[in-house]
Amino acid sequence: MQTAQKKTDHCITYQNILDAAEKIEGIVHRTPVLTSSSLNESYDDSKNNRRLFFKIEAMQRTGSFKFRGALNATLHLVDDIIASTGCTADDKQGKQEKQRLAPKVHVVTHSSGNHAAAVALAARLASEKTGMDIHATIVMPKNAPIIKVNGVLGFGGDIVFVESTNEAREEMADKIVEEKGAKFIHPSEDPRVIAAQGTTCLEFVDQVRTMIEADLDAVVIPVGGGGLAAGNTVALRGLLGDKVKIILAEPAEMDDAKRSMEAGVLLGHDPNNKLNSVADGLKTTLGKNTWPIIRDLVDDIITVSEKDILSATKLVWERLKVSIEPSAGVGVAVALGKEFAQKYPSSDGYVKVGIILCGGNVDLIKVCKLMESHGL
């Protein structure tokens, strides 16, 4: 294992995360960290003395961690446009005039929902802050949860629906970029997005230190496209070095990250996979920016079944009273599962375990029906 500072081929550094934290401070929420003695006791560990710490990104603006990255990327985009006018930071009157005269700015992204709402709100807030006309268009799969569709519309974004494949999303986003001259904000590959997602663990580590005057021994992070995983992996290596275990959590139905790690090369989804996991927010695959960080700095990737994801989601609803979405339940399922208990027993020092609850945009009726169908 090499620390983040020793790598030179990663798209972000620890300093980029610190810079992002400064950029978005005061706009993003510093989300709470919760604990639960009853969930501590849920561990399959004969010498259990686990302490679980949950970082509640479900309480972030727009309902997920995605707002951090979308905001950072959008604010940097605005800075780039203003800089192209030749204004300086001290030229306030000239800067305001350039903002007023600036052409309409289009931003576009593709997302199953959380990044979509985040970009829509980030564009609206950037417009209000600068006076520039910034408009967001979102490419979404036809089967996106209605709560996520409504979130995008509520924040003022436009939606273009496509088939539920990565290829369809990317093709349509490219078309919009070409036709409208839009600026594309990738949900997980944009370095500005990745860096800002890493601010989650800047807060998390600090909050746990305040609570117990100690550091986390392991952190479990859900992984889809890898923006959250990559950003927070760099943050954790920068803060804690190699003394913390970083474990990624992935649905068994969409296991491209685990298969990539085992093969040592970046792989896409299995062609036979129908991508029908309840964890719809994790459908995107790793990319050329997120993969090297995960390959070099992550300790392990553990997959879990659909029933385990639903069971863990239900458990959090009942015990923490937080309505997380199943994508967040993936991390809980891993942390409470047999494989994690066997590989990282508390008797080996893995006592203080952090779990990022990445989002809370959930179609409660649909997920409850799925839980019932699995006998939960």
QUIUR-V947451 format. One line per field, one symbol per residue. phi: phi as a letter, one per 30 degrees, with the letter a starting at -180 (. if undefined). A space follows every 50 residues. Layout:
phi = ???
//
This chain:
phi = .cdeddccccdbbededdddeddceicdddddccbadddeddddbdcdbd bcbcdcddcdeiiaeededdddddddddeddddddjdcdddddddddddd ddddcccbabadlddddddddddddddddcidccbccccbdecdeddddd ddddcjdcbccbddbdddddddddddeddcidcdcddbcdeddeddddde dededdddeddbhacddabcbdbbdjdddddddddddddbiddcdccccb dddbcddddddddibdccdeedddhcdddddcddcdbdcdeeddedcdda bbcbddddddddddddedccibdddeedddddeddcdddddddbdddcjc ccccbdddabcbdddddddddddcic
//
